[in-house]
């Protein structure tokens, strides 16, 4: 909730001005990662095939899946922060 609150403030409170653009991009990706984290946990709890390979969620397949998701979201956040630059003045 804190990440979403910061993202909302950056978007609507500060109108993505200056460093708030980068803050918005990073906190939005963090909020999405946390949702995906919960999705993975629930998949390993509810899907019989996944529950069979990691019944207590402390086994290697579960940890590897969470680690891969984390790495992907760190890369995504990095690209988002770099590519979501400050607005450049438009020329006609």
PyMOL Python script that loads the backbone (N, CA, C, O; Angstrom):
from pymol import cmd

cmd.read_pdbstr("""\
ATOM      1  N   UNK A   1       0.819  -1.186   0.000  1.00  0.00           N
ATOM      2  CA  UNK A   1       0.000   0.000   0.000  1.00  0.00           C
ATOM      3  C   UNK A   1       0.872   1.261   0.000  1.00  0.00           C
ATOM      4  O   UNK A   1       0.515   2.277  -0.597  1.00  0.00           O
ATOM      5  N   UNK A   2       2.005   1.177   0.672  1.00  0.00           N
ATOM      6  CA  UNK A   2       2.888   2.340   0.719  1.00  0.00           C
ATOM      7  C   UNK A   2       3.427   2.666  -0.671  1.00  0.00           C
ATOM      8  O   UNK A   2       3.488   3.834  -1.055  1.00  0.00           O
ATOM      9  N   UNK A   3       3.815   1.648  -1.420  1.00  0.00           N
ATOM     10  CA  UNK A   3       4.322   1.881  -2.777  1.00  0.00           C
ATOM     11  C   UNK A   3       3.248   2.511  -3.650  1.00  0.00           C
ATOM     12  O   UNK A   3       3.534   3.432  -4.416  1.00  0.00           O
ATOM     13  N   UNK A   4       2.023   2.028  -3.544  1.00  0.00           N
ATOM     14  CA  UNK A   4       0.930   2.616  -4.320  1.00  0.00           C
ATOM     15  C   UNK A   4       0.643   4.048  -3.893  1.00  0.00           C
ATOM     16  O   UNK A   4       0.367   4.905  -4.733  1.00  0.00           O
ATOM     17  N   UNK A   5       0.706   4.311  -2.603  1.00  0.00           N
ATOM     18  CA  UNK A   5       0.464   5.670  -2.111  1.00  0.00           C
ATOM     19  C   UNK A   5       1.504   6.637  -2.672  1.00  0.00           C
ATOM     20  O   UNK A   5       1.167   7.753  -3.066  1.00  0.00           O
ATOM     21  N   UNK A   6       2.754   6.216  -2.706  1.00  0.00           N
ATOM     22  CA  UNK A   6       3.813   7.065  -3.256  1.00  0.00           C
ATOM     23  C   UNK A   6       3.613   7.256  -4.756  1.00  0.00           C
ATOM     24  O   UNK A   6       3.786   8.361  -5.270  1.00  0.00           O
ATOM     25  N   UNK A   7       3.250   6.189  -5.459  1.00  0.00           N
ATOM     26  CA  UNK A   7       3.010   6.286  -6.903  1.00  0.00           C
ATOM     27  C   UNK A   7       1.853   7.236  -7.202  1.00  0.00           C
ATOM     28  O   UNK A   7       1.935   8.047  -8.125  1.00  0.00           O
ATOM     29  N   UNK A   8       0.791   7.136  -6.434  1.00  0.00           N
ATOM     30  CA  UNK A   8      -0.370   8.019  -6.636  1.00  0.00           C
ATOM     31  C   UNK A   8       0.016   9.467  -6.354  1.00  0.00           C
ATOM     32  O   UNK A   8      -0.376  10.372  -7.091  1.00  0.00           O
ATOM     33  N   UNK A   9       0.778   9.685  -5.294  1.00  0.00           N
ATOM     34  CA  UNK A   9       1.215  11.047  -4.967  1.00  0.00           C
ATOM     35  C   UNK A   9       2.102  11.612  -6.079  1.00  0.00           C
ATOM     36  O   UNK A   9       1.956  12.771  -6.468  1.00  0.00           O
ATOM     37  N   UNK A  10       3.019  10.787  -6.585  1.00  0.00           N
ATOM     38  CA  UNK A  10       3.903  11.236  -7.656  1.00  0.00           C
ATOM     39  C   UNK A  10       3.117  11.575  -8.915  1.00  0.00           C
ATOM     40  O   UNK A  10       3.425  12.542  -9.611  1.00  0.00           O
ATOM     41  N   UNK A  11       2.099  10.769  -9.200  1.00  0.00           N
ATOM     42  CA  UNK A  11       1.312  10.963 -10.428  1.00  0.00           C
ATOM     43  C   UNK A  11       0.368  12.145 -10.320  1.00  0.00           C
ATOM     44  O   UNK A  11       0.357  13.018 -11.187  1.00  0.00           O
ATOM     45  N   UNK A  12      -0.422  12.176  -9.262  1.00  0.00           N
ATOM     46  CA  UNK A  12      -1.469  13.189  -9.165  1.00  0.00           C
ATOM     47  C   UNK A  12      -1.073  14.391  -8.301  1.00  0.00           C
ATOM     48  O   UNK A  12      -1.517  15.510  -8.560  1.00  0.00           O
ATOM     49  N   UNK A  13      -0.253  14.171  -7.293  1.00  0.00           N
ATOM     50  CA  UNK A  13       0.152  15.269  -6.423  1.00  0.00           C
ATOM     51  C   UNK A  13       1.252  16.121  -7.020  1.00  0.00           C
ATOM     52  O   UNK A  13       1.230  17.348  -6.915  1.00  0.00           O
ATOM     53  N   UNK A  14       2.207  15.469  -7.642  1.00  0.00           N
ATOM     54  CA  UNK A  14       3.364  16.183  -8.200  1.00  0.00           C
ATOM     55  C   UNK A  14       3.365  16.202  -9.729  1.00  0.00           C
ATOM     56  O   UNK A  14       4.267  16.785 -10.332  1.00  0.00           O
ATOM     57  N   UNK A  15       2.386  15.585 -10.358  1.00  0.00           N
ATOM     58  CA  UNK A  15       2.217  15.597 -11.818  1.00  0.00           C
ATOM     59  C   UNK A  15       3.469  15.142 -12.564  1.00  0.00           C
ATOM     60  O   UNK A  15       3.793  15.661 -13.632  1.00  0.00           O
ATOM     61  N   UNK A  16       4.157  14.178 -11.993  1.00  0.00           N
ATOM     62  CA  UNK A  16       5.345  13.573 -12.601  1.00  0.00           C
ATOM     63  C   UNK A  16       6.437  14.601 -12.921  1.00  0.00           C
ATOM     64  O   UNK A  16       7.168  14.447 -13.899  1.00  0.00           O
ATOM     65  N   UNK A  17       6.546  15.630 -12.109  1.00  0.00           N
ATOM     66  CA  UNK A  17       7.540  16.679 -12.338  1.00  0.00           C
ATOM     67  C   UNK A  17       8.903  16.248 -11.794  1.00  0.00           C
ATOM     68  O   UNK A  17       9.009  15.763 -10.668  1.00  0.00           O
ATOM     69  N   UNK A  18       9.918  16.429 -12.593  1.00  0.00           N
ATOM     70  CA  UNK A  18      11.292  16.165 -12.163  1.00  0.00           C
ATOM     71  C   UNK A  18      11.536  14.713 -11.774  1.00  0.00           C
ATOM     72  O   UNK A  18      11.219  13.791 -12.525  1.00  0.00           O
ATOM     73  N   UNK A  19      12.106  14.530 -10.586  1.00  0.00           N
ATOM     74  CA  UNK A  19      12.426  13.178 -10.111  1.00  0.00           C
ATOM     75  C   UNK A  19      11.181  12.364  -9.765  1.00  0.00           C
ATOM     76  O   UNK A  19      11.270  11.152  -9.566  1.00  0.00           O
ATOM     77  N   UNK A  20      10.037  13.010  -9.693  1.00  0.00           N
ATOM     78  CA  UNK A  20       8.808  12.280  -9.391  1.00  0.00           C
ATOM     79  C   UNK A  20       8.433  11.325 -10.515  1.00  0.00           C
ATOM     80  O   UNK A  20       7.718  10.351 -10.280  1.00  0.00           O
ATOM     81  N   UNK A  21       8.906  11.588 -11.742  1.00  0.00           N
ATOM     82  CA  UNK A  21       8.661  10.648 -12.851  1.00  0.00           C
ATOM     83  C   UNK A  21       9.344   9.315 -12.561  1.00  0.00           C
ATOM     84  O   UNK A  21       8.739   8.253 -12.708  1.00  0.00           O
ATOM     85  N   UNK A  22      10.592   9.380 -12.155  1.00  0.00           N
ATOM     86  CA  UNK A  22      11.345   8.159 -11.849  1.00  0.00           C
ATOM     87  C   UNK A  22      10.751   7.467 -10.613  1.00  0.00           C
ATOM     88  O   UNK A  22      10.649   6.241 -10.569  1.00  0.00           O
ATOM     89  N   UNK A  23      10.365   8.261  -9.621  1.00  0.00           N
ATOM     90  CA  UNK A  23       9.743   7.704  -8.415  1.00  0.00           C
ATOM     91  C   UNK A  23       8.467   6.961  -8.764  1.00  0.00           C
ATOM     92  O   UNK A  23       8.214   5.867  -8.258  1.00  0.00           O
ATOM     93  N   UNK A  24       7.668   7.561  -9.632  1.00  0.00           N
ATOM     94  CA  UNK A  24       6.421   6.925 -10.067  1.00  0.00           C
ATOM     95  C   UNK A  24       6.707   5.597 -10.762  1.00  0.00           C
ATOM     96  O   UNK A  24       6.072   4.588 -10.452  1.00  0.00           O
ATOM     97  N   UNK A  25       7.642   5.587 -11.686  1.00  0.00           N
ATOM     98  CA  UNK A  25       7.955   4.372 -12.438  1.00  0.00           C
ATOM     99  C   UNK A  25       8.414   3.253 -11.509  1.00  0.00           C
ATOM    100  O   UNK A  25       7.964   2.114 -11.635  1.00  0.00           O
ATOM    101  N   UNK A  26       9.292   3.568 -10.597  1.00  0.00           N
ATOM    102  CA  UNK A  26       9.837   2.552  -9.695  1.00  0.00           C
ATOM    103  C   UNK A  26       8.776   2.037  -8.728  1.00  0.00           C
ATOM    104  O   UNK A  26       8.663   0.827  -8.528  1.00  0.00           O
ATOM    105  N   UNK A  27       8.000   2.930  -8.128  1.00  0.00           N
ATOM    106  CA  UNK A  27       6.995   2.477  -7.157  1.00  0.00           C
ATOM    107  C   UNK A  27       5.860   1.723  -7.831  1.00  0.00           C
ATOM    108  O   UNK A  27       5.281   0.819  -7.228  1.00  0.00           O
ATOM    109  N   UNK A  28       5.531   2.074  -9.068  1.00  0.00           N
ATOM    110  CA  UNK A  28       4.500   1.321  -9.793  1.00  0.00           C
ATOM    111  C   UNK A  28       4.977  -0.107 -10.071  1.00  0.00           C
ATOM    112  O   UNK A  28       4.200  -1.055  -9.958  1.00  0.00           O
ATOM    113  N   UNK A  29       6.237  -0.258 -10.430  1.00  0.00           N
ATOM    114  CA  UNK A  29       6.786  -1.598 -10.679  1.00  0.00           C
ATOM    115  C   UNK A  29       6.869  -2.387  -9.372  1.00  0.00           C
ATOM    116  O   UNK A  29       6.612  -3.591  -9.365  1.00  0.00           O
ATOM    117  N   UNK A  30       7.223  -1.729  -8.271  1.00  0.00           N
ATOM    118  CA  UNK A  30       7.265  -2.407  -6.977  1.00  0.00           C
ATOM    119  C   UNK A  30       5.882  -2.922  -6.596  1.00  0.00           C
ATOM    120  O   UNK A  30       5.743  -4.052  -6.129  1.00  0.00           O
ATOM    121  N   UNK A  31       4.862  -2.093  -6.795  1.00  0.00           N
ATOM    122  CA  UNK A  31       3.494  -2.515  -6.480  1.00  0.00           C
ATOM    123  C   UNK A  31       3.080  -3.704  -7.339  1.00  0.00           C
ATOM    124  O   UNK A  31       2.442  -4.634  -6.847  1.00  0.00           O
ATOM    125  N   UNK A  32       3.438  -3.678  -8.609  1.00  0.00           N
ATOM    126  CA  UNK A  32       3.115  -4.803  -9.487  1.00  0.00           C
ATOM    127  C   UNK A  32       3.864  -6.058  -9.051  1.00  0.00           C
ATOM    128  O   UNK A  32       3.293  -7.148  -9.045  1.00  0.00           O
ATOM    129  N   UNK A  33       5.140  -5.916  -8.686  1.00  0.00           N
ATOM    130  CA  UNK A  33       5.913  -7.076  -8.215  1.00  0.00           C
ATOM    131  C   UNK A  33       5.266  -7.715  -6.985  1.00  0.00           C
ATOM    132  O   UNK A  33       5.174  -8.939  -6.894  1.00  0.00           O
ATOM    133  N   UNK A  34       4.826  -6.901  -6.062  1.00  0.00           N
ATOM    134  CA  UNK A  34       4.204  -7.457  -4.852  1.00  0.00           C
ATOM    135  C   UNK A  34       2.935  -8.228  -5.190  1.00  0.00           C
ATOM    136  O   UNK A  34       2.643  -9.243  -4.557  1.00  0.00           O
ATOM    137  N   UNK A  35       2.181  -7.763  -6.175  1.00  0.00           N
ATOM    138  CA  UNK A  35       1.009  -8.510  -6.623  1.00  0.00           C
ATOM    139  C   UNK A  35       1.413  -9.840  -7.255  1.00  0.00           C
ATOM    140  O   UNK A  35       0.773 -10.864  -7.014  1.00  0.00           O
ATOM    141  N   UNK A  36       2.466  -9.826  -8.058  1.00  0.00           N
ATOM    142  CA  UNK A  36       2.947 -11.059  -8.689  1.00  0.00           C
ATOM    143  C   UNK A  36       3.501 -12.010  -7.635  1.00  0.00           C
ATOM    144  O   UNK A  36       3.327 -13.223  -7.747  1.00  0.00           O
ATOM    145  N   UNK A  37       4.159 -11.482  -6.623  1.00  0.00           N
ATOM    146  CA  UNK A  37       4.670 -12.299  -5.521  1.00  0.00           C
ATOM    147  C   UNK A  37       3.523 -13.074  -4.867  1.00  0.00           C
ATOM    148  O   UNK A  37       3.627 -14.279  -4.638  1.00  0.00           O
ATOM    149  N   UNK A  38       2.441 -12.376  -4.573  1.00  0.00           N
ATOM    150  CA  UNK A  38       1.274 -13.026  -3.960  1.00  0.00           C
ATOM    151  C   UNK A  38       0.665 -14.029  -4.933  1.00  0.00           C
ATOM    152  O   UNK A  38       0.231 -15.104  -4.517  1.00  0.00           O
ATOM    153  N   UNK A  39       0.626 -13.693  -6.220  1.00  0.00           N
ATOM    154  CA  UNK A  39       0.102 -14.624  -7.221  1.00  0.00           C
ATOM    155  C   UNK A  39       0.897 -15.928  -7.224  1.00  0.00           C
ATOM    156  O   UNK A  39       0.312 -17.011  -7.267  1.00  0.00           O
ATOM    157  N   UNK A  40       2.211 -15.833  -7.179  1.00  0.00           N
ATOM    158  CA  UNK A  40       3.048 -17.034  -7.180  1.00  0.00           C
ATOM    159  C   UNK A  40       2.790 -17.866  -5.931  1.00  0.00           C
ATOM    160  O   UNK A  40       2.690 -19.090  -6.009  1.00  0.00           O
ATOM    161  N   UNK A  41       2.682 -17.209  -4.786  1.00  0.00           N
ATOM    162  CA  UNK A  41       2.388 -17.929  -3.539  1.00  0.00           C
ATOM    163  C   UNK A  41       1.055 -18.666  -3.667  1.00  0.00           C
ATOM    164  O   UNK A  41       0.960 -19.838  -3.304  1.00  0.00           O
ATOM    165  N   UNK A  42       0.040 -17.996  -4.175  1.00  0.00           N
ATOM    166  CA  UNK A  42      -1.273 -18.623  -4.299  1.00  0.00           C
ATOM    167  C   UNK A  42      -1.274 -19.735  -5.330  1.00  0.00           C
ATOM    168  O   UNK A  42      -1.956 -20.744  -5.147  1.00  0.00           O
ATOM    169  N   UNK A  43      -0.526 -19.572  -6.404  1.00  0.00           N
ATOM    170  CA  UNK A  43      -0.427 -20.651  -7.390  1.00  0.00           C
ATOM    171  C   UNK A  43       0.187 -21.898  -6.776  1.00  0.00           C
ATOM    172  O   UNK A  43      -0.288 -23.008  -7.017  1.00  0.00           O
ATOM    173  N   UNK A  44       1.232 -21.725  -5.987  1.00  0.00           N
ATOM    174  CA  UNK A  44       1.870 -22.879  -5.352  1.00  0.00           C
ATOM    175  C   UNK A  44       0.974 -23.493  -4.267  1.00  0.00           C
ATOM    176  O   UNK A  44       1.160 -24.653  -3.900  1.00  0.00           O
ATOM    177  N   UNK A  45       0.021 -22.738  -3.763  1.00  0.00           N
ATOM    178  CA  UNK A  45      -0.915 -23.288  -2.785  1.00  0.00           C
ATOM    179  C   UNK A  45      -2.087 -23.998  -3.439  1.00  0.00           C
ATOM    180  O   UNK A  45      -2.566 -25.002  -2.912  1.00  0.00           O
ATOM    181  N   UNK A  46      -2.562 -23.501  -4.575  1.00  0.00           N
ATOM    182  CA  UNK A  46      -3.823 -23.962  -5.156  1.00  0.00           C
ATOM    183  C   UNK A  46      -3.680 -24.948  -6.311  1.00  0.00           C
ATOM    184  O   UNK A  46      -4.531 -25.824  -6.469  1.00  0.00           O
ATOM    185  N   UNK A  47      -2.637 -24.831  -7.114  1.00  0.00           N
ATOM    186  CA  UNK A  47      -2.470 -25.710  -8.274  1.00  0.00           C
ATOM    187  C   UNK A  47      -1.835 -27.017  -7.805  1.00  0.00           C
ATOM    188  O   UNK A  47      -0.725 -27.018  -7.273  1.00  0.00           O
ATOM    189  N   UNK A  48      -2.540 -28.123  -8.004  1.00  0.00           N
ATOM    190  CA  UNK A  48      -2.047 -29.409  -7.479  1.00  0.00           C
ATOM    191  C   UNK A  48      -0.635 -29.780  -7.948  1.00  0.00           C
ATOM    192  O   UNK A  48       0.161 -30.282  -7.156  1.00  0.00           O
ATOM    193  N   UNK A  49      -0.323 -29.542  -9.204  1.00  0.00           N
ATOM    194  CA  UNK A  49       1.006 -29.901  -9.712  1.00  0.00           C
ATOM    195  C   UNK A  49       2.101 -29.080  -9.023  1.00  0.00           C
ATOM    196  O   UNK A  49       3.169 -29.605  -8.711  1.00  0.00           O
ATOM    197  N   UNK A  50       1.836 -27.813  -8.792  1.00  0.00           N
ATOM    198  CA  UNK A  50       2.826 -26.965  -8.122  1.00  0.00           C
ATOM    199  C   UNK A  50       2.909 -27.288  -6.638  1.00  0.00           C
ATOM    200  O   UNK A  50       3.989 -27.261  -6.046  1.00  0.00           O
ATOM    201  N   UNK A  51       1.767 -27.591  -6.045  1.00  0.00           N
ATOM    202  CA  UNK A  51       1.765 -27.953  -4.624  1.00  0.00           C
ATOM    203  C   UNK A  51       2.532 -29.247  -4.394  1.00  0.00           C
ATOM    204  O   UNK A  51       3.156 -29.421  -3.348  1.00  0.00           O
ATOM    205  N   UNK A  52       2.490 -30.154  -5.362  1.00  0.00           N
ATOM    206  CA  UNK A  52       3.206 -31.424  -5.235  1.00  0.00           C
ATOM    207  C   UNK A  52       4.720 -31.238  -5.229  1.00  0.00           C
ATOM    208  O   UNK A  52       5.433 -31.973  -4.546  1.00  0.00           O
ATOM    209  N   UNK A  53       5.214 -30.255  -5.989  1.00  0.00           N
ATOM    210  CA  UNK A  53       6.673 -30.071  -6.038  1.00  0.00           C
ATOM    211  C   UNK A  53       7.187 -29.137  -4.938  1.00  0.00           C
ATOM    212  O   UNK A  53       8.389 -29.097  -4.673  1.00  0.00           O
ATOM    213  N   UNK A  54       6.285 -28.386  -4.296  1.00  0.00           N
ATOM    214  CA  UNK A  54       6.696 -27.495  -3.205  1.00  0.00           C
ATOM    215  C   UNK A  54       5.555 -27.379  -2.194  1.00  0.00           C
ATOM    216  O   UNK A  54       4.904 -26.338  -2.110  1.00  0.00           O
ATOM    217  N   UNK A  55       5.313 -28.438  -1.431  1.00  0.00           N
ATOM    218  CA  UNK A  55       4.160 -28.425  -0.518  1.00  0.00           C
ATOM    219  C   UNK A  55       4.248 -27.404   0.614  1.00  0.00           C
ATOM    220  O   UNK A  55       3.217 -26.898   1.057  1.00  0.00           O
ATOM    221  N   UNK A  56       5.435 -27.093   1.086  1.00  0.00           N
ATOM    222  CA  UNK A  56       5.550 -26.149   2.207  1.00  0.00           C
ATOM    223  C   UNK A  56       6.062 -24.776   1.763  1.00  0.00           C
ATOM    224  O   UNK A  56       6.233 -23.879   2.588  1.00  0.00           O
ATOM    225  N   UNK A  57       6.300 -24.620   0.492  1.00  0.00           N
ATOM    226  CA  UNK A  57       6.827 -23.383  -0.095  1.00  0.00           C
ATOM    227  C   UNK A  57       8.196 -23.000   0.469  1.00  0.00           C
ATOM    228  O   UNK A  57       8.568 -21.827   0.468  1.00  0.00           O
ATOM    229  N   UNK A  58       8.922 -23.969   0.937  1.00  0.00           N
ATOM    230  CA  UNK A  58      10.301 -23.718   1.351  1.00  0.00           C
ATOM    231  C   UNK A  58      11.265 -24.536   0.490  1.00  0.00           C
ATOM    232  O   UNK A  58      12.473 -24.542   0.729  1.00  0.00           O
ATOM    233  N   UNK A  59      10.721 -25.221  -0.506  1.00  0.00           N
ATOM    234  CA  UNK A  59      11.529 -26.041  -1.411  1.00  0.00           C
ATOM    235  C   UNK A  59      12.142 -25.180  -2.511  1.00  0.00           C
ATOM    236  O   UNK A  59      11.734 -24.040  -2.733  1.00  0.00           O
ATOM    237  N   UNK A  60      13.116 -25.746  -3.180  1.00  0.00           N
ATOM    238  CA  UNK A  60      13.867 -25.031  -4.217  1.00  0.00           C
ATOM    239  C   UNK A  60      12.999 -24.512  -5.370  1.00  0.00           C
ATOM    240  O   UNK A  60      13.199 -23.369  -5.781  1.00  0.00           O
ATOM    241  N   UNK A  61      12.046 -25.283  -5.918  1.00  0.00           N
ATOM    242  CA  UNK A  61      11.267 -24.750  -7.044  1.00  0.00           C
ATOM    243  C   UNK A  61      10.530 -23.449  -6.708  1.00  0.00           C
ATOM    244  O   UNK A  61      10.462 -22.540  -7.536  1.00  0.00           O
ATOM    245  N   UNK A  62       9.987 -23.364  -5.512  1.00  0.00           N
ATOM    246  CA  UNK A  62       9.290 -22.149  -5.089  1.00  0.00           C
ATOM    247  C   UNK A  62      10.272 -20.989  -4.961  1.00  0.00           C
ATOM    248  O   UNK A  62       9.999 -19.885  -5.431  1.00  0.00           O
ATOM    249  N   UNK A  63      11.396 -21.239  -4.335  1.00  0.00           N
ATOM    250  CA  UNK A  63      12.391 -20.180  -4.138  1.00  0.00           C
ATOM    251  C   UNK A  63      12.968 -19.694  -5.464  1.00  0.00           C
ATOM    252  O   UNK A  63      13.185 -18.497  -5.653  1.00  0.00           O
ATOM    253  N   UNK A  64      13.213 -20.625  -6.376  1.00  0.00           N
ATOM    254  CA  UNK A  64      13.747 -20.251  -7.687  1.00  0.00           C
ATOM    255  C   UNK A  64      12.728 -19.414  -8.454  1.00  0.00           C
ATOM    256  O   UNK A  64      13.088 -18.425  -9.093  1.00  0.00           O
ATOM    257  N   UNK A  65      11.466 -19.805  -8.393  1.00  0.00           N
ATOM    258  CA  UNK A  65      10.419 -19.051  -9.075  1.00  0.00           C
ATOM    259  C   UNK A  65      10.334 -17.627  -8.528  1.00  0.00           C
ATOM    260  O   UNK A  65      10.231 -16.672  -9.298  1.00  0.00           O
ATOM    261  N   UNK A  66      10.375 -17.485  -7.227  1.00  0.00           N
ATOM    262  CA  UNK A  66      10.319 -16.150  -6.624  1.00  0.00           C
ATOM    263  C   UNK A  66      11.567 -15.338  -6.976  1.00  0.00           C
ATOM    264  O   UNK A  66      11.478 -14.135  -7.221  1.00  0.00           O
ATOM    265  N   UNK A  67      12.716 -15.990  -7.002  1.00  0.00           N
ATOM    266  CA  UNK A  67      13.957 -15.300  -7.353  1.00  0.00           C
ATOM    267  C   UNK A  67      13.937 -14.828  -8.803  1.00  0.00           C
ATOM    268  O   UNK A  67      14.358 -13.709  -9.095  1.00  0.00           O
ATOM    269  N   UNK A  68      13.457 -15.664  -9.704  1.00  0.00           N
ATOM    270  CA  UNK A  68      13.362 -15.284 -11.117  1.00  0.00           C
ATOM    271  C   UNK A  68      12.410 -14.098 -11.270  1.00  0.00           C
ATOM    272  O   UNK A  68      12.708 -13.153 -12.001  1.00  0.00           O
ATOM    273  N   UNK A  69      11.284 -14.144 -10.594  1.00  0.00           N
ATOM    274  CA  UNK A  69      10.337 -13.025 -10.655  1.00  0.00           C
ATOM    275  C   UNK A  69      10.981 -11.749 -10.120  1.00  0.00           C
ATOM    276  O   UNK A  69      10.821 -10.682 -10.713  1.00  0.00           O
ATOM    277  N   UNK A  70      11.700 -11.844  -9.018  1.00  0.00           N
ATOM    278  CA  UNK A  70      12.365 -10.677  -8.444  1.00  0.00           C
ATOM    279  C   UNK A  70      13.378 -10.088  -9.411  1.00  0.00           C
ATOM    280  O   UNK A  70      13.411  -8.874  -9.613  1.00  0.00           O
ATOM    281  N   UNK A  71      14.197 -10.927 -10.003  1.00  0.00           N
ATOM    282  CA  UNK A  71      15.213 -10.447 -10.949  1.00  0.00           C
ATOM    283  C   UNK A  71      14.550  -9.775 -12.145  1.00  0.00           C
ATOM    284  O   UNK A  71      14.992  -8.713 -12.583  1.00  0.00           O
ATOM    285  N   UNK A  72      13.489 -10.387 -12.677  1.00  0.00           N
ATOM    286  CA  UNK A  72      12.786  -9.791 -13.810  1.00  0.00           C
ATOM    287  C   UNK A  72      12.214  -8.419 -13.457  1.00  0.00           C
ATOM    288  O   UNK A  72      12.274  -7.495 -14.268  1.00  0.00           O
ATOM    289  N   UNK A  73      11.665  -8.286 -12.262  1.00  0.00           N
ATOM    290  CA  UNK A  73      11.094  -7.003 -11.874  1.00  0.00           C
ATOM    291  C   UNK A  73      12.155  -5.959 -11.548  1.00  0.00           C
ATOM    292  O   UNK A  73      11.911  -4.766 -11.730  1.00  0.00           O
ATOM    293  N   UNK A  74      13.314  -6.370 -11.074  1.00  0.00           N
ATOM    294  CA  UNK A  74      14.415  -5.419 -10.866  1.00  0.00           C
ATOM    295  C   UNK A  74      14.874  -4.877 -12.221  1.00  0.00           C
ATOM    296  O   UNK A  74      15.118  -3.680 -12.371  1.00  0.00           O
ATOM    297  N   UNK A  75      14.987  -5.765 -13.196  1.00  0.00           N
ATOM    298  CA  UNK A  75      15.362  -5.326 -14.544  1.00  0.00           C
ATOM    299  C   UNK A  75      14.285  -4.413 -15.116  1.00  0.00           C
ATOM    300  O   UNK A  75      14.595  -3.373 -15.697  1.00  0.00           O
ATOM    301  N   UNK A  76      13.021  -4.798 -14.953  1.00  0.00           N
ATOM    302  CA  UNK A  76      11.910  -3.977 -15.435  1.00  0.00           C
ATOM    303  C   UNK A  76      11.906  -2.601 -14.777  1.00  0.00           C
ATOM    304  O   UNK A  76      11.703  -1.593 -15.454  1.00  0.00           O
ATOM    305  N   UNK A  77      12.126  -2.551 -13.479  1.00  0.00           N
ATOM    306  CA  UNK A  77      12.168  -1.264 -12.772  1.00  0.00           C
ATOM    307  C   UNK A  77      13.333  -0.411 -13.260  1.00  0.00           C
ATOM    308  O   UNK A  77      13.199   0.805 -13.392  1.00  0.00           O
ATOM    309  N   UNK A  78      14.463  -1.034 -13.525  1.00  0.00           N
ATOM    310  CA  UNK A  78      15.620  -0.292 -14.034  1.00  0.00           C
ATOM    311  C   UNK A  78      15.316   0.323 -15.393  1.00  0.00           C
ATOM    312  O   UNK A  78      15.574   1.506 -15.618  1.00  0.00           O
ATOM    313  N   UNK A  79      14.763  -0.486 -16.301  1.00  0.00           N
ATOM    314  CA  UNK A  79      14.398   0.036 -17.614  1.00  0.00           C
ATOM    315  C   UNK A  79      13.333   1.120 -17.513  1.00  0.00           C
ATOM    316  O   UNK A  79      13.398   2.125 -18.222  1.00  0.00           O
ATOM    317  N   UNK A  80      12.365   0.924 -16.646  1.00  0.00           N
ATOM    318  CA  UNK A  80      11.304   1.922 -16.491  1.00  0.00           C
ATOM    319  C   UNK A  80      11.871   3.242 -15.977  1.00  0.00           C
ATOM    320  O   UNK A  80      11.494   4.311 -16.458  1.00  0.00           O
ATOM    321  N   UNK A  81      12.762   3.171 -15.016  1.00  0.00           N
ATOM    322  CA  UNK A  81      13.352   4.396 -14.461  1.00  0.00           C
ATOM    323  C   UNK A  81      14.219   5.113 -15.481  1.00  0.00           C
ATOM    324  O   UNK A  81      14.253   6.343 -15.515  1.00  0.00           O
ATOM    325  N   UNK A  82      14.916   4.358 -16.307  1.00  0.00           N
ATOM    326  CA  UNK A  82      15.798   4.967 -17.300  1.00  0.00           C
ATOM    327  C   UNK A  82      15.004   5.538 -18.473  1.00  0.00           C
ATOM    328  O   UNK A  82      15.277   6.648 -18.928  1.00  0.00           O
ATOM    329  N   UNK A  83      14.026   4.782 -18.959  1.00  0.00           N
ATOM    330  CA  UNK A  83      13.320   5.182 -20.174  1.00  0.00           C
ATOM    331  C   UNK A  83      12.201   6.175 -19.937  1.00  0.00           C
ATOM    332  O   UNK A  83      11.778   6.852 -20.874  1.00  0.00           O
ATOM    333  N   UNK A  84      11.709   6.283 -18.715  1.00  0.00           N
ATOM    334  CA  UNK A  84      10.626   7.207 -18.406  1.00  0.00           C
ATOM    335  C   UNK A  84      11.257   8.521 -17.965  1.00  0.00           C
ATOM    336  O   UNK A  84      11.175   8.908 -16.800  1.00  0.00           O
ATOM    337  N   UNK A  85      11.876   9.185 -18.900  1.00  0.00           N
ATOM    338  CA  UNK A  85      12.654  10.394 -18.633  1.00  0.00           C
ATOM    339  C   UNK A  85      11.761  11.609 -18.467  1.00  0.00           C
ATOM    340  O   UNK A  85      10.547  11.552 -18.659  1.00  0.00           O
ATOM    341  N   UNK A  86      12.394  12.692 -18.110  1.00  0.00           N
ATOM    342  CA  UNK A  86      11.689  13.962 -18.028  1.00  0.00           C
ATOM    343  C   UNK A  86      11.192  14.356 -19.408  1.00  0.00           C
ATOM    344  O   UNK A  86      11.789  14.003 -20.425  1.00  0.00           O
ATOM    345  N   UNK A  87      10.110  15.080 -19.424  1.00  0.00           N
ATOM    346  CA  UNK A  87       9.566  15.519 -20.707  1.00  0.00           C
ATOM    347  C   UNK A  87      10.515  16.484 -21.370  1.00  0.00           C
ATOM    348  O   UNK A  87      11.057  17.390 -20.737  1.00  0.00           O
ATOM    349  N   UNK A  88      10.705  16.277 -22.648  1.00  0.00           N
ATOM    350  CA  UNK A  88      11.526  17.173 -23.435  1.00  0.00           C
ATOM    351  C   UNK A  88      10.609  18.212 -24.070  1.00  0.00           C
ATOM    352  O   UNK A  88       9.494  17.884 -24.475  1.00  0.00           O
ATOM    353  N   UNK A  89      11.064  19.462 -24.163  1.00  0.00           N
ATOM    354  CA  UNK A  89      10.222  20.465 -24.819  1.00  0.00           C
ATOM    355  C   UNK A  89       9.964  20.088 -26.278  1.00  0.00           C
ATOM    356  O   UNK A  89      10.886  19.710 -27.000  1.00  0.00           O
ATOM    357  N   UNK A  90       8.723  20.193 -26.697  1.00  0.00           N
ATOM    358  CA  UNK A  90       8.377  19.856 -28.073  1.00  0.00           C
ATOM    359  C   UNK A  90       8.604  21.053 -28.976  1.00  0.00           C
ATOM    360  O   UNK A  90       8.304  22.194 -28.625  1.00  0.00           O
ATOM    361  N   UNK A  91       9.143  20.758 -30.150  1.00  0.00           N
ATOM    362  CA  UNK A  91       9.336  21.812 -31.128  1.00  0.00           C
ATOM    363  C   UNK A  91       8.387  21.562 -32.283  1.00  0.00           C
ATOM    364  O   UNK A  91       8.135  20.415 -32.650  1.00  0.00           O
ATOM    365  N   UNK A  92       7.870  22.616 -32.848  1.00  0.00           N
ATOM    366  CA  UNK A  92       6.882  22.476 -33.914  1.00  0.00           C
ATOM    367  C   UNK A  92       7.524  22.237 -35.253  1.00  0.00           C
ATOM    368  O   UNK A  92       6.825  22.097 -36.257  1.00  0.00           O
TER     369      UNK A  92
END
""", "prot")
cmd.dss("prot")
cmd.show_as("cartoon", "prot")
cmd.util.cbc("prot")
cmd.orient("prot")
